[in-house]
Amino acid sequence: MFINGIQIFISDLKNSLKDMMPIIVVVAFFQIVIIGKMPQNLSSILIGVCIIIVGLAIFIRGLEIGIFPVGENLANDFAKKGSLFWLLLFAFFIGFSTTIAEPALMAIAGKASIISGGRIDELFLRLTVAFSVGFAISLGVLRILLGHPMHYYIITGYIIVVIITFFAPAQIIGLAYDSGGVTTSTVTVPLVAALGIGLASSIKGRNPAIDGFGLIAFASLMPMIFVQIYGIVVYDFLDSNSISKVATLVTNVISPSNRYTIYKIFIEFLYVAKDIIPILLVIGFFQYIIIKKPIAHLKKVSSGILLVIIGLYAFILGLELGLFPIGSNLALSLTSIGNTSLIYLFGFLIGFSTTMAEPALIAIATKANEISEGNINSTVLRISVAIGVAIGISLGAYRIVQGDSIVYYIIAGYSLVIVMTYFAPKFIIPIAYDSGGVTTSTVTVPLVAALGLGLAQNIQGRNPLIDGFGLIAFASLFPMITVMGYGILAMQISKRRK
């Protein structure tokens, strides 16, 4: 048993190293060849990368034996119980509790509050996004129960997003679009996906591959609507002092410290555990109070949840030690060079490499391969998503450099998504929509946000509040296009073979 566990862990380590290699290669290339010098604290960076690899392996193993089984079993139990009220309430609180404590959302909300001079309140913004995600998960669960086609809901949502955009103040649009991307974390995605797939598997007449996916897409869409409405209220209906100019913008989304003591490591570990506690409380309440049934294989599930916490903390610690400092410095160095082509190339490559290492995407791709019985290749799916993110970030960087309005790009992108929906095979549509949400999480958000704010800060005539946000939205939009393109291409190839 022990030897088998060691072999599995070694296999997970090899997969983690393979996933991290693109990031290592991109960063090393730009630091050595383009910038022309070795980074400071090279030993710290190397240690950070090693911690990331180990943390990613532990995290994925914890999901497999902890989070996924609990989510799927709860979905099955609720389906058997037949109580619509409690199922929708559970879906709402899962969405709300996982979002309100989301570190990426905290970072973006805090940054927006600073840049807006306090006009955008950090707590109210987080509550708005968390409520919208809870509402979205409930709506997505209701769609699975009713058996309605997902794309009708999503297309209607995109139309509402576009309509509200014409009334929303410019200061909130980029932030609203970004809010849809930062809500789906490495913990939220697997749990929500397990809920949707488990529910679709337990209801007669539902297809897990078609009906089970899509909840993440709802969780990415609704915040765009709610945050824009929040912005309209704040800027058009509430009196406030004029927005003060921020002289110096800190482009690091998370400000790392080079000094790590045992005490600090312990405190930060508790902080990561605190982010998962609301999820555990919601699961425990509904499992024991509503379902009134103990969790199956509790020791195994508990060890899996502990592995998730340890792996997630190690992953974040490694990012702070290694990739965050060098990513932020690279963004600032490239804007100082003045060669825009290098900025676009860096955006493309860093988008591709960070997405390939994204834990949430790895989990969803693995589940999609399993549910589709091999029809969806997990590696090809991840590559398709990564290409979409890469194109999105490089195009978003181009928008900031050129000073164009984000509205026209987003409207054109969503219009293309709507058109492709009618040509893509049914089995790929929900996964394509979900792909937009799983790409912007623990790895991607800090690096992408640092790049966007760094560009807006260093290019004359750009407003960080209006122009600095939006790259995450591009990183969420374009994977939908590339994944549906992958589905259409696979369908055509299959037809030709037949």
C-alpha positions in Angstrom: 0.0 0.0 0.0 2.8 2.4 1.0 4.9 1.5 -2.0 2.0 2.0 -4.3 1.3 5.4 -2.8 5.0 6.4 -3.3 4.8 5.3 -7.0 1.6 7.3 -7.5 3.2 10.4 -6.0 6.4 10.0 -8.1 4.1 9.8 -11.2 2.3 13.0 -10.1 5.7 14.7 -9.6 6.7 13.8 -13.1 3.4 15.2 -14.5 3.9 18.4 -12.4 7.4 18.9 -13.7 6.1 18.4 -17.3 3.4 21.0 -16.7 5.8 23.6 -15.3 8.5 23.3 -17.9 6.8 25.8 -20.4 6.8 28.5 -17.7 10.4 27.9 -16.8 11.5 28.0 -20.4 9.6 31.2 -21.2 10.8 33.1 -18.1 14.4 31.9 -18.6 14.4 32.9 -22.3 13.1 36.4 -21.7 15.3 37.0 -18.6 18.5 35.8 -20.2 18.1 36.5 -23.9 15.8 39.6 -24.0 16.6 41.3 -20.7 20.2 40.1 -20.8 20.9 39.4 -17.2 20.3 36.7 -14.6 17.6 37.5 -12.1 18.3 38.5 -8.5 17.8 35.8 -5.8 18.2 33.0 -8.4 18.4 30.4 -5.6 15.1 31.6 -4.1 13.5 31.4 -7.5 14.7 27.8 -8.1 13.5 26.8 -4.6 10.1 28.4 -5.4 9.8 26.4 -8.6 10.6 23.1 -6.8 8.0 23.9 -4.2 5.4 24.6 -7.0 6.1 21.2 -8.6 5.7 19.4 -5.3 2.6 21.4 -4.3 0.9 20.8 -7.7 1.4 17.1 -7.3 0.0 17.0 -3.8 -2.9 19.2 -4.8 -4.1 17.1 -7.7 -3.8 13.9 -5.6 -5.9 15.6 -2.9 -8.6 16.5 -5.4 -8.9 12.9 -6.6 -9.4 11.4 -3.2 -11.1 14.2 -1.4 -13.0 17.0 -3.2 -14.3 15.1 -6.3 -15.9 12.2 -4.4 -17.6 14.5 -1.8 -19.0 16.8 -4.5 -20.4 13.9 -6.6 -21.8 12.0 -3.7 -23.6 15.2 -2.4 -25.1 15.7 -5.9 -26.3 12.1 -6.0 -27.8 12.4 -2.5 -29.6 15.7 -3.3 -31.0 14.1 -6.5 -32.4 11.2 -4.6 -33.7 13.4 -1.9 -35.7 15.3 -4.5 -35.8 18.7 -2.6 -35.4 21.5 -5.1 -35.2 24.2 -2.4 -32.3 22.6 -0.5 -30.4 21.7 -3.6 -30.6 25.3 -5.0 -29.7 26.6 -1.5 -26.6 24.3 -1.4 -25.6 25.4 -4.8 -25.9 29.1 -3.8 -23.8 28.7 -0.6 -21.1 26.7 -2.4 -20.8 29.5 -4.9 -20.9 32.3 -2.3 -18.6 30.7 0.2 -15.9 29.7 -2.3 -15.9 33.1 -3.9 -16.0 35.5 -0.9 -12.6 34.0 0.3 -11.0 33.7 -3.1 -7.5 35.1 -2.9 -7.4 36.3 -6.5 -10.7 38.2 -6.0 -9.3 39.8 -2.8 -6.2 40.9 -4.7 -8.2 42.4 -7.7 -10.7 44.1 -5.4 -8.0 45.6 -3.2 -6.2 46.9 -6.3 -9.4 48.4 -7.7 -10.1 50.1 -4.4 -6.6 51.7 -4.4 -6.7 52.8 -8.0 -10.2 54.3 -7.7 -9.3 56.2 -4.6 -11.7 54.2 -2.5 -14.8 54.9 -4.7 -14.9 51.2 -5.5 -15.3 49.6 -2.1 -13.3 46.4 -1.7 -15.8 44.6 0.6 -18.9 45.6 -1.4 -17.2 44.5 -4.6 -16.3 41.1 -3.2 -19.9 40.7 -1.8 -21.3 41.6 -5.2 -19.2 39.1 -7.0 -19.8 36.3 -4.4 -23.6 36.9 -4.5 -23.5 36.7 -8.3 -21.5 33.5 -8.3 -23.9 31.9 -5.8 -26.9 33.0 -8.0 -25.1 31.6 -11.1 -24.4 28.2 -9.6 -28.1 27.9 -8.5 -29.2 28.9 -12.0 -26.9 26.4 -13.5 -28.1 23.6 -11.2 -31.7 24.5 -12.1 -30.8 24.3 -15.8 -29.5 20.7 -15.3 -32.7 19.7 -13.5 -34.9 21.2 -16.2 -32.7 19.7 -19.0 -32.6 23.0 -21.0 -29.8 23.5 -23.6 -27.0 25.4 -21.9 -26.2 27.7 -24.8 -29.6 29.4 -24.7 -28.8 30.7 -21.2 -25.2 31.6 -22.0 -26.1 33.5 -25.2 -28.8 35.4 -23.3 -26.3 36.3 -20.6 -23.8 37.6 -23.1 -26.4 39.7 -24.8 -27.3 41.2 -21.3 -23.6 41.8 -20.6 -23.2 43.7 -23.9 -26.4 45.8 -23.4 -25.4 46.8 -19.8 -21.9 47.7 -21.1 -23.3 50.6 -23.1 -24.7 52.1 -19.8 -21.8 51.2 -17.5 -19.1 53.8 -16.7 -15.8 53.3 -18.3 -14.1 52.9 -14.9 -15.9 49.7 -14.1 -16.1 47.8 -17.5 -12.7 46.3 -17.5 -12.9 45.4 -13.8 -16.4 43.8 -14.4 -15.1 41.7 -17.2 -12.1 40.6 -15.1 -14.3 39.7 -12.2 -15.8 36.9 -14.2 -12.4 35.4 -14.6 -11.0 35.6 -11.0 -14.0 34.0 -9.3 -13.2 30.4 -10.4 -10.4 29.2 -8.2 -8.4 26.0 -8.0 -10.7 24.9 -5.2 -14.0 26.2 -6.6 -13.6 24.7 -10.0 -13.2 21.0 -9.0 -16.0 21.2 -6.4 -18.5 22.9 -8.8 -17.6 20.6 -11.6 -18.1 17.6 -9.4 -21.5 19.0 -8.4 -22.6 19.4 -12.0 -21.3 16.1 -13.2 -22.6 14.2 -10.2 -26.1 15.8 -10.7 -26.2 15.0 -14.4 -25.0 11.4 -13.8 -27.8 10.8 -11.2 -30.7 12.2 -13.2 -32.3 9.9 -15.8 -32.1 11.4 -19.3 -29.1 13.7 -18.6 -25.7 13.3 -20.3 -22.8 14.1 -18.0 -20.6 15.3 -20.9 -23.3 17.6 -22.2 -25.3 18.5 -19.1 -22.7 18.1 -16.4 -20.4 20.9 -17.5 -21.4 24.5 -17.7 -21.7 25.6 -14.0 -18.3 27.3 -14.2 -19.4 29.2 -17.3 -22.4 30.6 -15.3 -20.0 31.5 -12.5 -17.8 33.5 -14.9 -20.7 35.2 -16.7 -22.9 36.5 -13.9 -20.2 38.7 -12.1 -19.8 40.7 -15.4 -23.5 41.6 -15.1 -23.7 42.3 -11.4 -20.4 44.2 -11.2 -21.4 46.5 -14.1 -24.7 47.2 -12.3 -22.7 47.9 -9.1 -20.5 50.3 -11.1 -23.6 52.1 -12.5 -24.9 52.6 -8.9 -21.6 53.8 -7.5 -20.6 56.2 -10.3 -24.0 57.4 -11.5 -26.2 57.5 -8.4 -24.0 57.8 -5.4 -22.2 61.1 -4.4 -18.5 60.7 -3.8 -15.4 62.8 -3.8 -13.5 63.0 -7.0 -11.2 60.0 -7.6 -7.7 60.8 -6.5 -4.8 60.0 -8.7 -2.5 57.3 -7.5 1.1 58.3 -8.1 2.7 54.9 -7.8 1.0 51.6 -8.7 2.3 48.4 -7.3 2.0 46.0 -10.1 2.5 42.9 -8.0 -0.9 41.6 -7.2 0.5 39.8 -4.2 3.5 41.5 -2.6 6.0 38.8 -1.7 8.4 38.9 1.1 11.9 37.4 0.8 12.0 36.5 4.5 10.2 33.3 5.5 10.3 32.2 9.1 8.7 29.1 10.5 6.1 31.3 12.2 5.3 33.2 9.0 5.0 29.9 7.0 2.6 28.5 9.7 0.5 31.7 9.7 0.2 31.7 5.9 -0.7 28.0 5.9 -3.5 28.8 8.3 -4.6 31.6 6.0 -4.9 29.2 3.1 -6.7 26.7 5.3 -9.1 29.6 6.3 -10.0 30.0 2.6 -11.2 26.4 2.5 -13.0 26.4 5.8 -16.2 28.1 4.5 -16.5 25.3 1.9 -16.0 22.6 4.5 -18.7 24.2 6.7 -21.2 24.3 3.9 -20.4 20.7 2.9 -20.6 19.6 6.6 -23.9 21.4 7.2 -25.7 20.0 4.1 -24.1 16.5 4.5 -25.0 16.0 8.2 -27.9 18.4 8.9 -29.9 18.3 5.6 -28.9 14.9 4.0 -28.4 13.4 7.5 -25.9 10.9 6.2 -22.2 10.6 7.1 -19.5 11.2 4.5 -18.4 7.9 3.0 -14.8 6.9 3.6 -14.4 9.9 5.9 -10.7 9.2 6.8 -9.8 9.0 3.1 -11.7 12.1 2.2 -10.3 14.0 5.2 -6.7 13.1 4.1 -7.6 14.2 0.6 -8.8 17.6 1.8 -5.7 18.0 3.9 -3.6 17.3 0.9 -5.5 19.9 -1.1 -4.7 22.5 1.6 -1.1 21.5 1.8 -0.7 21.4 -1.9 -2.4 24.7 -2.5 -0.3 26.4 0.2 2.9 24.9 -1.2 1.8 26.1 -4.7 1.2 29.6 -3.6 4.4 29.8 -1.5 6.3 28.6 -4.5 4.7 31.3 -6.7 5.6 34.0 -4.1 9.2 32.8 -3.9 9.8 32.2 -7.5 7.4 33.3 -10.3 5.6 36.4 -8.9 8.7 38.6 -8.4 10.3 37.6 -11.7 7.0 37.9 -13.6 6.4 41.4 -12.3 9.9 42.5 -13.0 9.8 41.1 -16.5 6.5 43.0 -17.2 8.1 46.3 -16.1 11.4 45.7 -17.9 9.6 44.9 -21.2 7.5 48.1 -21.0 10.8 50.1 -20.4 12.5 48.6 -23.5 9.8 50.1 -25.8 9.6 47.2 -28.2 5.9 46.5 -28.4 6.5 43.2 -30.3 8.3 41.8 -27.4 5.4 42.7 -25.1 3.0 40.8 -27.3 5.3 37.9 -27.6 5.7 37.8 -23.8 2.0 38.0 -23.3 1.4 35.1 -25.7 4.0 32.8 -24.3 3.3 33.6 -20.6 -0.4 33.0 -21.3 0.3 29.7 -22.9 2.7 28.5 -20.3 0.8 29.5 -17.2 -2.4 28.0 -18.6 -0.8 24.6 -19.3 0.3 24.6 -15.6 -3.1 25.7 -14.2 -4.3 23.1 -11.6 -8.0 23.9 -12.2 -7.7 23.3 -16.0 -5.8 20.0 -15.4 -8.6 18.8 -13.1 -11.3 19.8 -15.6 -9.5 18.3 -18.6 -9.0 15.0 -16.8 -12.6 14.9 -15.9 -13.7 15.8 -19.4 -11.6 12.9 -20.8 -13.1 10.5 -18.3 -16.8 11.6 -18.8 -16.5 11.6 -22.6 -14.9 8.1 -22.6 -11.8 9.4 -24.4 -13.6 11.4 -27.1 -12.1 14.5 -25.6 -8.4 14.2 -25.3 -7.3 15.9 -22.1 -3.9 17.1 -23.5 -5.4 18.5 -26.7 -8.1 20.2 -24.7 -5.5 21.9 -22.5 -3.4 23.0 -25.5 -6.5 24.4 -27.1 -7.4 26.4 -24.0 -3.8 27.5 -23.6 -3.6 28.8 -27.2 -6.9 30.7 -26.5 -5.4 32.3 -23.4 -2.2 33.2 -25.2 -4.1 34.9 -28.1 -6.3 36.7 -25.6 -3.5 38.1 -23.5 -1.4 39.2 -26.4 -4.4 40.9 -28.0 -5.4 42.5 -24.7 -1.8 43.8 -24.4 -2.2 45.2 -27.9 -5.4 47.0 -26.9 -3.6 48.6 -23.9 -0.7 49.8 -26.0 -3.0 51.2 -28.7 -5.4 52.8 -26.2 -8.5 51.2 -27.7 -11.7 50.7 -25.8 -12.2 47.2 -24.4 -15.9 47.2 -25.3 -15.4 46.7 -29.1 -13.1 43.8 -28.6 -15.3 42.1 -26.1 -18.5 42.5 -28.2 -16.7 41.2 -31.3 -15.4 38.2 -29.3 -18.8 37.3 -27.8 -20.4 37.7 -31.2 -17.9 35.1 -32.6 -18.6 32.8 -29.6 -22.4 33.0 -30.3 -21.9 32.2 -34.0 -19.5 29.3 -33.3 -22.0 27.8 -30.8 -24.4 26.9 -33.7 -21.6 25.0 -35.6 -19.8 23.3 -32.7 -20.8 19.7 -31.7 -23.0 19.6 -28.6 -20.6 17.7 -26.4 -17.9 20.4 -26.7 -20.1 23.5 -26.1 -20.4 23.2 -22.2 -16.7 22.4 -21.9 -15.8 25.3 -24.1 -17.8 27.7 -22.0 -16.3 26.3 -18.8 -12.8 26.7 -20.3 -13.2 30.4 -20.1 -13.5 30.2 -16.3 -10.8 27.7 -15.4 -8.0 29.5 -17.1 -7.8 32.5 -14.8 -6.8 31.2 -11.4 -3.9 30.8 -9.0 -1.1 31.0 -11.6 -2.5 33.2 -14.3 -4.2 36.1 -12.5 -1.2 37.6 -10.6 1.1 37.5 -13.7 -1.6 38.7 -16.1 -2.8 41.5 -13.7 0.8 42.6 -13.2 1.4 42.8 -17.0 -1.8 44.8 -17.5 -1.2 47.3 -14.7 2.4 47.6 -15.6 1.6 48.5 -19.2 -1.1 51.0 -18.2 1.3 52.6 -15.7 4.3 53.0 -18.1 2.5 54.0 -21.3 1.7 57.7 -21.4 -2.0 58.6 -21.7 -3.3 55.4 -20.2 -5.6 55.3 -17.2 -4.8 52.3 -14.9 -8.4 52.0 -13.8 -9.8 52.0 -17.3 -7.0 50.4 -19.3 -5.1 48.4 -16.7 -7.9 45.9 -16.1 -9.3 43.7 -18.9 -6.5 41.3 -19.7 -8.1 38.6 -17.5 -11.3 39.0 -19.5 -9.4 38.4 -22.7 -7.9 35.3 -21.2 -11.4 34.1 -20.3 -13.0 34.9 -23.7 -10.7 33.4 -26.3 -10.4 29.8 -24.9 -14.1 29.5 -25.7 -13.4 30.2 -29.3 -10.3 27.9 -29.6 -12.0 25.0 -27.8 -15.1 25.2 -30.0 -12.8 25.4 -32.9 -11.1 22.2 -31.7 -14.6 20.6 -31.5 -15.6 21.7 -35.0 -12.3 20.5 -36.4 -12.5 17.1 -34.6 -16.1 16.7 -35.9 -15.0 17.4 -39.5 -12.1 14.9 -39.2 -14.4 12.3 -37.8 -16.9 12.8 -40.7 -14.1 12.4 -43.3 -12.9 9.2 -41.7 -16.4 7.7 -41.8 
